[in-house]
Amino acid sequence: MILYPHLSVNEQGHLTIGGLDTVELAREFGTPAYIIDEDVIRQNMRIYLKAATENFGAGALPLFASKSLCFKEIYKIAAEEGLGIDCVSGGELYTARAAGFPAEKIFFHGNNKTDRDISDAMEMGVGRIVVDNIDELYAVSDEAKARSITQKILLRITPGIDPHTHKAVVTGSVDSKFGSAIETGQAMDIVKRAIAADNIELCGLHCHIGSQIFDVQPFSDAADIMIRFIADIKNTLGYTIKELNLGGGLGVRYTEDDPQIDYAAAISDIASVVTDFCAQNGIAMPEVRLEPGRSLVAAAGITLYTVGSVKEIPGFKNYISVDGGMPDNPRYALYQSRYTALIANRADMPRSYRATVAGRCCESGDLIGEDMDIQPARRGDILAVLVTGAYNYSMASNYNRIPRPPVIMVKGGKARLAVARETYEDLIRLDL
């Protein structure tokens, strides 16, 4: 096992994923290529659904945060596993609709929805629009009134939690671009406005404190703040909040130095805060939503590359250059995210070589990782970067006019193409 049970080494010394030889996958589908183990995603979805309903009650529902990995097949999997989904753009809504995902189980997020986004969401019949701010509240109200419908909404609230993660993925602090803060009084103000707004049904509240968090305590603290705010709304305004969306953000093990989280146990810990407060204060238990994204799909994915060159600078560092890079994985450039990498065709050998893995772009910041321990490499080797199922394909670009890789789904020992490799013709298709 390498980090996770679905990753192993076969008798030929090759890395395997879901029992399939990655060297053979690279030969069949080419590189770069995203490989996703569907069985792992389904298993993780079942863990979340079981833990949510057991700890929060039958009305609890995990929502797959599809910004982490968005293509038609992933929505079909979420639907089959009984999850809802969280969409944050018109493009994600369009993809979900094309996949046939049930609209009533879609929660539509985003801090700056356009008028078209709001109109498209209502036309599609999404279950909830998560309203971020006062301007958006009235835009939703106006559109619903024009359609002579009542739109169900949640309000995004910032609980003022510092989860001690990378500042670029903190979302629950008072000075966040997202939501209305309890601490400043703005949260109570937007609740009052939502209750009074035309053609709006305020169903619940939403919060999200950040991403890649290994400590469960910030989630418990946020749950405590939110449930107390629900009680305050009831006592102050006489209004019952029936739904509470506690967001996502539990961390994922990218390297051997990262801890491994028991997601079911974490959900149980968070649930105890909510259930105990409700029981002690006579508050009706809200229907709880969770928004896992990374923790459902990250570990399921790897990315395969072909080594182009190995460059050694005596007294400085070594470089292994591959046929992909920041266009298919921008997370190191953005967040200095750490990864585990290995030479897939010699995965049984010690990782005795230290090198920076560099991409092919004409950009000095095009790196996948620095000072990574890896097997010695040579031109033509297959290099695998592990745990790339989240925020890799979904954040991919065509920088340097490089086509995006395909997505290959592995299930039950078989591989199939889920997203085709882009071609040069695709790159110029919209050019006039």
C-alpha positions as CSV (number, residue, x, y, z in Angstrom):
1,M,0.0,0.0,0.0
2,I,1.2,3.5,-0.9
3,L,-0.7,6.1,1.2
4,Y,-4.0,4.4,0.4
5,P,-5.2,0.8,0.0
6,H,-6.2,1.1,-3.7
7,L,-2.6,2.0,-4.6
8,S,0.0,-0.8,-4.7
9,V,2.9,-2.3,-6.6
10,N,2.6,-5.4,-8.7
11,E,5.1,-8.3,-9.5
12,Q,6.6,-6.2,-12.3
13,G,7.4,-3.4,-9.8
14,H,4.8,-1.2,-11.4
15,L,2.5,1.1,-9.5
16,T,-1.1,-0.1,-9.7
17,I,-4.4,1.8,-9.1
18,G,-7.6,-0.3,-8.4
19,G,-5.5,-3.3,-9.4
20,L,-4.6,-1.9,-12.9
21,D,-1.0,-1.4,-14.0
22,T,-0.4,2.3,-14.4
23,V,2.4,1.7,-17.0
24,E,-0.1,-0.1,-19.1
25,L,-2.7,2.6,-18.6
26,A,-0.1,5.2,-19.8
27,R,0.6,3.1,-22.8
28,E,-3.1,2.7,-23.6
29,F,-4.3,6.3,-23.0
30,G,-1.2,8.3,-23.3
31,T,0.2,11.0,-20.9
32,P,-0.5,13.2,-19.2
33,A,-3.7,11.5,-18.0
34,Y,-5.9,11.7,-14.9
35,I,-6.8,8.3,-13.5
36,I,-9.7,8.1,-11.1
37,D,-10.7,5.0,-9.1
38,E,-14.5,5.1,-9.1
39,D,-14.8,2.4,-6.4
40,V,-12.9,4.7,-4.0
41,I,-15.3,7.6,-4.7
42,R,-18.3,5.4,-4.1
43,Q,-16.9,4.0,-0.9
44,N,-16.2,7.5,0.4
45,M,-19.7,8.7,-0.5
46,R,-21.2,5.8,1.4
47,I,-19.1,6.5,4.5
48,Y,-20.4,10.1,4.5
49,L,-24.0,9.2,3.9
50,K,-24.1,6.5,6.5
51,A,-22.3,8.7,9.1
52,A,-24.5,11.7,8.4
53,T,-27.8,9.8,8.7
54,E,-26.7,7.9,11.7
55,N,-25.5,10.9,13.6
56,F,-27.9,13.7,12.4
57,G,-31.0,11.7,11.5
58,A,-32.6,10.4,8.4
59,G,-33.1,14.0,7.0
60,A,-29.3,14.6,6.8
61,L,-27.8,14.8,3.4
62,P,-24.1,15.1,2.2
63,L,-23.7,17.3,-0.9
64,F,-20.8,16.6,-3.2
65,A,-18.9,19.8,-3.6
66,S,-18.5,19.5,-7.3
67,K,-16.0,22.4,-7.7
68,S,-13.5,19.8,-6.6
69,L,-14.1,17.5,-9.6
70,C,-16.7,18.4,-12.3
71,F,-17.7,16.3,-15.3
72,K,-20.8,14.5,-16.3
73,E,-19.9,11.1,-14.9
74,I,-19.2,12.3,-11.4
75,Y,-22.8,13.7,-11.2
76,K,-24.1,10.3,-12.3
77,I,-22.1,8.6,-9.5
78,A,-23.4,11.1,-6.9
79,A,-27.0,10.5,-8.0
80,E,-26.6,6.7,-7.8
81,E,-25.1,6.9,-4.3
82,G,-28.0,9.1,-3.0
83,L,-26.0,12.3,-2.5
84,G,-27.0,15.9,-3.2
85,I,-24.6,18.2,-5.0
86,D,-23.2,21.7,-4.4
87,C,-22.7,23.8,-7.6
88,V,-21.0,27.1,-7.7
89,S,-21.4,28.3,-11.3
90,G,-23.7,28.2,-14.3
91,G,-21.3,25.9,-15.9
92,E,-21.5,23.4,-13.1
93,L,-25.3,23.6,-13.2
94,Y,-25.3,23.0,-16.9
95,T,-23.0,19.9,-16.5
96,A,-25.2,18.5,-13.8
97,R,-28.3,19.1,-15.9
98,A,-26.7,17.4,-18.9
99,A,-25.9,14.4,-16.6
100,G,-29.5,14.1,-15.6
101,F,-28.9,15.0,-11.9
102,P,-32.2,15.6,-10.0
103,A,-32.5,19.4,-9.7
104,E,-34.3,19.3,-6.4
105,K,-31.1,17.9,-4.8
106,I,-28.9,20.7,-6.1
107,F,-27.7,23.5,-3.8
108,F,-26.5,26.5,-5.8
109,H,-23.7,28.5,-4.2
110,G,-21.4,31.4,-5.2
111,N,-20.6,34.9,-3.8
112,N,-21.5,36.8,-7.0
113,K,-24.2,35.0,-9.0
114,T,-25.1,36.8,-12.2
115,D,-28.7,37.5,-13.2
116,R,-28.3,34.8,-15.7
117,D,-27.1,32.3,-13.1
118,I,-30.1,33.1,-10.9
119,S,-32.5,32.8,-13.8
120,D,-30.9,29.5,-15.0
121,A,-31.1,28.0,-11.5
122,M,-34.8,28.8,-11.2
123,E,-35.5,27.6,-14.7
124,M,-33.8,24.3,-13.8
125,G,-35.7,24.1,-10.5
126,V,-32.7,23.8,-8.1
127,G,-33.6,22.8,-4.6
128,R,-31.9,25.6,-2.8
129,I,-30.1,28.8,-3.8
130,V,-27.5,29.7,-1.1
131,V,-27.7,33.5,-0.9
132,D,-24.4,35.2,-0.1
133,N,-25.4,38.9,0.4
134,I,-28.1,41.5,0.5
135,D,-27.8,42.5,-3.1
136,E,-28.1,38.9,-4.2
137,L,-31.1,38.3,-1.8
138,Y,-33.1,41.0,-3.6
139,A,-32.0,39.8,-7.1
140,V,-33.3,36.3,-6.2
141,S,-36.5,37.8,-4.8
142,D,-37.1,39.9,-8.0
143,E,-36.5,36.9,-10.3
144,A,-38.8,34.7,-8.2
145,K,-41.5,37.3,-8.2
146,A,-41.2,37.7,-12.0
147,R,-41.7,33.9,-12.3
148,S,-44.5,33.9,-9.7
149,I,-42.7,31.3,-7.7
150,T,-41.4,31.0,-4.1
151,Q,-37.7,30.3,-4.1
152,K,-36.3,28.3,-1.2
153,I,-33.0,29.7,0.0
154,L,-30.2,29.3,2.6
155,L,-28.2,32.2,3.8
156,R,-24.4,32.0,3.8
157,I,-23.2,33.0,7.3
158,T,-19.6,33.6,8.4
159,P,-19.1,32.2,11.9
160,G,-15.7,33.9,12.5
161,I,-13.6,30.8,12.7
162,D,-9.8,30.6,12.0
163,P,-9.1,27.0,11.0
164,H,-5.3,27.5,10.7
165,T,-5.1,26.5,7.1
166,H,-3.6,28.2,4.0
167,K,-4.9,31.7,3.9
168,A,-6.1,31.2,0.3
169,V,-8.6,28.6,1.4
170,V,-9.9,30.2,4.6
171,T,-13.6,31.1,4.0
172,G,-15.2,31.4,7.4
173,S,-13.4,34.4,9.0
174,V,-15.2,37.8,9.5
175,D,-13.2,39.5,6.7
176,S,-14.0,36.8,4.1
177,K,-15.5,37.7,0.7
178,F,-18.2,35.1,1.5
179,G,-21.4,35.5,3.5
180,S,-22.6,37.7,6.3
181,A,-20.8,37.8,9.7
182,I,-22.6,37.0,12.9
183,E,-20.0,39.1,14.9
184,T,-20.8,42.3,13.1
185,G,-24.6,42.0,13.2
186,Q,-24.9,41.6,9.5
187,A,-26.0,38.0,9.7
188,M,-29.0,38.9,11.8
189,D,-29.8,41.8,9.5
190,I,-29.9,39.6,6.4
191,V,-32.0,37.0,8.2
192,K,-34.6,39.7,8.9
193,R,-34.6,40.9,5.3
194,A,-34.9,37.3,4.0
195,I,-37.9,36.6,6.2
196,A,-39.6,39.8,4.9
197,A,-38.5,39.4,1.3
198,D,-41.1,38.7,-1.4
199,N,-41.3,35.2,-3.0
200,I,-38.6,33.9,-0.7
201,E,-38.7,31.0,1.7
202,L,-35.8,31.1,4.2
203,C,-35.2,27.4,4.9
204,G,-31.8,27.5,6.5
205,L,-28.3,28.7,7.1
206,H,-25.0,27.7,5.5
207,C,-21.4,28.1,6.7
208,H,-18.0,26.9,5.4
209,I,-14.8,27.6,7.3
210,G,-12.1,26.5,4.9
211,S,-10.4,23.6,3.3
212,Q,-7.8,20.9,3.9
213,I,-8.3,21.1,7.7
214,F,-7.1,18.1,9.8
215,D,-8.3,19.3,13.2
216,V,-12.0,18.5,13.9
217,Q,-12.2,21.2,16.6
218,P,-12.8,24.2,14.3
219,F,-15.7,22.3,12.7
220,S,-17.2,21.6,16.1
221,D,-16.7,25.3,17.1
222,A,-18.4,26.4,13.9
223,A,-21.3,24.0,14.5
224,D,-21.7,25.4,18.1
225,I,-21.7,29.0,16.8
226,M,-24.2,28.2,14.1
227,I,-26.7,26.3,16.3
228,R,-26.5,29.1,18.9
229,F,-27.3,31.6,16.1
230,I,-30.3,29.5,15.1
231,A,-31.5,29.6,18.7
232,D,-30.9,33.4,18.8
233,I,-33.0,33.8,15.6
234,K,-35.8,31.8,17.2
235,N,-35.7,33.8,20.5
236,T,-35.3,37.2,18.8
237,L,-37.5,36.9,15.7
238,G,-39.7,33.9,16.5
239,Y,-38.5,32.2,13.3
240,T,-37.5,28.6,13.1
241,I,-34.5,27.7,10.9
242,K,-35.1,24.2,9.6
243,E,-31.9,23.4,7.8
244,L,-28.2,23.8,8.7
245,N,-25.5,23.3,6.1
246,L,-22.1,22.9,7.9
247,G,-20.0,22.9,4.7
248,G,-17.0,20.8,4.1
249,G,-13.2,21.1,4.3
250,L,-11.9,18.0,6.1
251,G,-8.3,17.3,5.1
252,V,-6.8,14.6,2.9
253,R,-3.5,12.7,3.2
254,Y,-1.3,13.9,0.4
255,T,2.0,12.7,1.9
256,E,3.2,10.3,4.6
257,D,3.6,13.2,6.9
258,D,-0.1,14.1,6.8
259,P,-2.4,12.6,9.4
260,Q,-5.2,10.3,8.3
261,I,-8.8,11.4,9.3
262,D,-11.5,9.0,10.2
263,Y,-14.3,10.9,8.5
264,A,-17.1,9.0,10.2
265,A,-15.7,9.7,13.6
266,A,-15.2,13.4,12.7
267,I,-18.9,13.6,11.7
268,S,-19.9,12.0,14.9
269,D,-17.9,14.5,16.9
270,I,-19.5,17.4,15.1
271,A,-22.9,15.9,15.5
272,S,-22.6,15.6,19.2
273,V,-22.2,19.4,19.5
274,V,-25.4,20.1,17.6
275,T,-27.5,17.3,19.2
276,D,-26.4,18.2,22.7
277,F,-27.2,21.9,22.3
278,C,-30.6,21.2,20.8
279,A,-31.5,18.7,23.6
280,Q,-30.3,21.1,26.3
281,N,-32.0,24.2,25.0
282,G,-35.3,22.8,23.6
283,I,-34.3,23.6,20.0
284,A,-35.7,21.5,17.2
285,M,-32.9,19.6,15.5
286,P,-32.4,21.1,12.0
287,E,-31.9,18.9,8.9
288,V,-28.1,18.9,8.5
289,R,-26.2,19.2,5.2
290,L,-22.5,18.5,4.8
291,E,-20.4,19.5,1.7
292,P,-17.5,17.1,1.2
293,G,-15.5,17.5,-1.9
294,R,-11.8,16.9,-1.6
295,S,-12.4,14.1,1.0
296,L,-14.6,12.2,-1.5
297,V,-12.4,12.4,-4.6
298,A,-8.8,13.5,-3.9
299,A,-7.4,10.1,-2.9
300,A,-9.2,8.4,-5.7
301,G,-7.1,10.1,-8.4
302,I,-3.5,10.0,-9.7
303,T,-1.9,11.8,-12.6
304,L,0.5,10.0,-15.0
305,Y,3.2,11.8,-16.9
306,T,6.1,10.9,-19.1
307,V,9.6,12.0,-18.1
308,G,11.2,14.2,-20.7
309,S,14.5,15.1,-19.2
310,V,16.6,14.9,-16.0
311,K,18.8,17.9,-15.2
312,E,21.3,17.9,-12.4
313,I,22.9,21.2,-11.3
314,P,25.9,20.2,-9.0
315,G,25.7,21.9,-5.6
316,F,22.1,23.1,-6.2
317,K,19.3,20.8,-7.2
318,N,18.0,18.2,-9.6
319,Y,15.1,18.6,-12.0
320,I,12.8,16.0,-13.5
321,S,10.7,17.5,-16.3
322,V,7.5,15.9,-17.4
323,D,5.0,16.4,-20.2
324,G,2.4,18.2,-18.1
325,G,2.6,20.7,-15.2
326,M,0.8,23.7,-14.0
327,P,-1.9,23.6,-16.8
328,D,-3.1,20.2,-15.4
329,N,-2.1,20.8,-11.7
330,P,-1.8,24.5,-10.6
331,R,-2.0,23.7,-6.9
332,Y,1.7,24.0,-6.2
333,A,1.9,27.3,-7.9
334,L,-1.1,28.6,-6.0
335,Y,-0.8,27.0,-2.6
336,Q,2.7,25.3,-2.5
337,S,0.7,22.1,-2.1
338,R,2.8,19.0,-1.2
339,Y,2.4,15.8,-3.1
340,T,3.8,12.2,-3.2
341,A,5.4,11.3,-6.6
342,L,7.1,8.1,-7.8
343,I,8.4,6.5,-10.9
344,A,5.5,4.2,-11.8
345,N,7.6,1.7,-13.8
346,R,10.1,1.3,-10.9
347,A,7.7,1.8,-8.0
348,D,9.3,-1.1,-6.0
349,M,12.7,0.7,-5.8
350,P,13.6,3.1,-3.0
351,R,12.8,6.7,-3.4
352,S,16.5,7.6,-3.1
353,Y,16.7,10.6,-5.4
354,R,15.7,14.1,-4.4
355,A,14.5,16.3,-7.3
356,T,12.1,19.1,-8.2
357,V,9.4,17.9,-10.6
358,A,9.0,20.6,-13.3
359,G,6.4,21.0,-16.0
360,R,6.8,21.8,-19.6
361,C,5.5,25.4,-19.6
362,C,7.6,28.4,-20.4
363,E,7.2,29.6,-16.8
364,S,9.7,29.3,-14.0
365,G,6.9,28.7,-11.5
366,D,5.7,25.7,-13.4
367,L,6.5,23.1,-10.8
368,I,4.6,20.2,-9.3
369,G,6.8,19.9,-6.3
370,E,10.3,20.9,-5.0
371,D,12.8,18.6,-3.3
372,M,10.6,15.5,-3.7
373,D,12.0,12.1,-2.7
374,I,11.5,9.9,-5.8
375,Q,13.2,7.0,-7.6
376,P,16.0,7.9,-10.0
377,A,14.4,8.9,-13.3
378,R,15.4,8.8,-17.0
379,R,13.7,9.9,-20.2
380,G,10.7,7.8,-21.1
381,D,9.8,6.8,-17.5
382,I,6.3,7.1,-16.3
383,L,6.0,9.5,-13.3
384,A,2.9,9.3,-11.1
385,V,1.7,12.1,-8.8
386,L,-0.7,10.7,-6.2
387,V,-3.9,12.1,-4.7
388,T,-4.8,14.4,-7.6
389,G,-8.5,13.6,-7.8
390,A,-9.5,17.0,-6.3
391,Y,-8.8,20.5,-7.8
392,N,-6.6,19.2,-10.6
393,Y,-8.9,18.5,-13.5
394,S,-11.4,21.1,-12.3
395,M,-8.7,23.8,-12.2
396,A,-6.9,22.8,-15.4
397,S,-6.2,25.4,-18.0
398,N,-4.7,25.7,-21.5
399,Y,-1.8,27.8,-20.5
400,N,0.9,27.8,-23.2
401,R,-1.9,26.4,-25.5
402,I,-1.5,23.0,-24.0
403,P,-4.5,20.6,-24.4
404,R,-6.0,19.3,-21.2
405,P,-5.5,15.6,-20.3
406,P,-8.2,13.0,-20.4
407,V,-10.0,11.5,-17.4
408,I,-9.8,7.7,-17.2
409,M,-12.2,6.0,-14.7
410,V,-11.2,2.7,-13.1
411,K,-13.8,0.4,-11.7
412,G,-13.8,-3.3,-10.9
413,G,-10.5,-3.8,-12.6
414,K,-11.5,-2.2,-15.9
415,A,-10.7,1.3,-17.3
416,R,-12.8,3.5,-19.4
417,L,-12.6,7.0,-20.9
418,A,-14.8,9.5,-19.1
419,V,-13.5,12.8,-20.5
420,A,-11.6,12.8,-23.8
421,R,-8.2,14.3,-24.3
422,E,-8.4,17.8,-25.8
423,T,-6.9,18.2,-29.3
424,Y,-5.2,21.1,-31.0
425,E,-8.4,21.5,-33.0
426,D,-10.3,21.9,-29.7
427,L,-7.9,24.8,-28.8
428,I,-8.8,26.8,-31.8
429,R,-12.5,25.8,-32.1
430,L,-13.7,29.2,-30.8
431,D,-11.2,31.3,-32.6
432,L,-12.6,33.6,-35.3
